[in-house]
C-alpha cells in the first residue's frame, strides 16, 4: 500500500486528497538518507509527514526531480496532482500538505 496525500486545514480536516494505492511514489521519491533532498527525503512511508506553506517553495523545487522521474501516464498524473496540492498549500492560508503512510 502506498501513501495518501492530503491538503488539510488547520484542524486536520481534509480539503482535497490524492491516493497512491499502487505505491508509485516508492520508486519516485528520494531515499530517506539522500541529503540532496532536505524535505522529500524526510517523507516517512510508514508514518505521517506534514509540510506547511513556508516549506512549499523548497518542496516544489525538490518535487521537480520527482516529476522528471515519472515514466508513464499513471505516474505523471499522480505527481501532477500532488504538485497541484503543493501549489495550493503555498498559496492558501492555514493549509498543510500531509503525506500519510501505512
VMD Tcl script that draws the C-alpha trace (Angstrom):
set ca {
  {0.00 0.00 0.00}
  {1.23 3.48 -0.82}
  {0.82 6.92 0.62}
  {-2.26 9.08 0.85}
  {-1.57 12.76 0.33}
  {-3.98 15.32 1.76}
  {-4.33 19.05 1.70}
  {-5.61 19.78 5.20}
  {-6.98 22.77 7.05}
  {-5.55 23.99 10.34}
  {-7.68 21.49 12.28}
  {-6.57 18.50 10.24}
  {-9.71 18.38 8.12}
  {-9.27 17.13 4.58}
  {-9.73 19.77 1.87}
  {-8.52 17.64 -1.05}
  {-6.55 14.44 -1.46}
  {-4.63 12.12 -3.77}
  {-4.15 8.40 -3.15}
  {-1.24 6.24 -4.28}
  {-2.62 2.71 -3.72}
  {-0.03 1.15 -6.06}
  {2.87 2.80 -4.20}
  {4.19 4.50 -7.33}
  {5.90 7.11 -5.17}
  {8.00 4.38 -3.58}
  {10.13 4.37 -6.73}
  {9.96 8.10 -7.43}
  {10.78 9.65 -4.06}
  {14.40 10.05 -2.96}
  {15.82 7.70 -0.33}
  {15.49 8.76 3.29}
  {19.25 9.25 3.53}
  {19.52 11.43 0.37}
  {20.75 14.75 1.78}
  {20.28 16.49 -1.57}
  {16.53 16.48 -0.83}
  {16.10 18.07 2.57}
  {12.31 17.86 2.59}
  {11.44 14.97 0.31}
  {13.94 12.60 1.89}
  {12.06 13.10 5.16}
  {8.78 11.65 3.89}
  {8.05 8.65 6.09}
  {6.44 5.83 4.07}
  {5.08 4.23 7.25}
  {4.14 7.30 9.28}
  {2.82 10.80 8.70}
  {4.79 13.74 7.33}
  {3.37 17.26 7.44}
  {4.51 20.30 5.44}
  {3.44 23.93 5.82}
  {3.24 26.86 3.39}
  {6.70 28.16 4.34}
  {8.24 24.89 3.18}
  {6.38 24.77 -0.15}
  {8.88 26.73 -2.27}
  {11.64 24.27 -1.42}
  {9.21 21.33 -1.61}
  {8.11 22.34 -5.13}
  {11.73 22.83 -6.19}
  {12.65 19.34 -4.96}
  {9.42 17.91 -6.42}
  {10.57 18.82 -9.94}
  {13.03 15.92 -9.73}
  {10.21 13.54 -8.82}
  {8.23 14.81 -11.80}
  {11.18 14.17 -14.10}
  {11.38 10.53 -12.94}
  {7.75 9.79 -13.85}
  {7.89 7.39 -16.79}
  {4.28 6.59 -17.64}
  {0.93 8.35 -17.72}
  {-0.19 6.99 -14.34}
  {2.95 8.27 -12.61}
  {2.77 11.62 -14.40}
  {-0.86 12.11 -13.33}
  {-0.06 11.24 -9.72}
  {2.92 13.60 -9.39}
  {1.00 16.35 -11.18}
  {-1.92 16.07 -8.75}
  {0.46 16.20 -5.77}
  {2.22 19.21 -7.25}
  {-1.15 20.91 -7.60}
  {-1.83 20.31 -3.90}
  {1.60 21.75 -3.09}
  {0.83 24.92 -5.03}
  {-2.46 25.26 -3.19}
  {-0.64 24.79 0.12}
  {1.81 27.54 -0.85}
  {-0.90 29.95 -1.98}
  {-3.70 29.42 0.54}
  {-3.76 30.32 4.22}
  {-3.83 27.88 7.13}
  {-3.42 24.76 4.98}
  {-0.93 21.91 5.18}
  {0.26 19.14 2.88}
  {0.26 15.82 4.68}
  {1.72 12.51 3.48}
  {0.03 9.67 5.32}
  {1.91 6.35 5.36}
  {0.77 2.80 6.05}
}
mol new
graphics top color blue
foreach p $ca { graphics top sphere $p radius 0.5 }
foreach p [lrange $ca 0 end-1] q [lrange $ca 1 end] { graphics top cylinder $p $q radius 0.2 }
display resetview
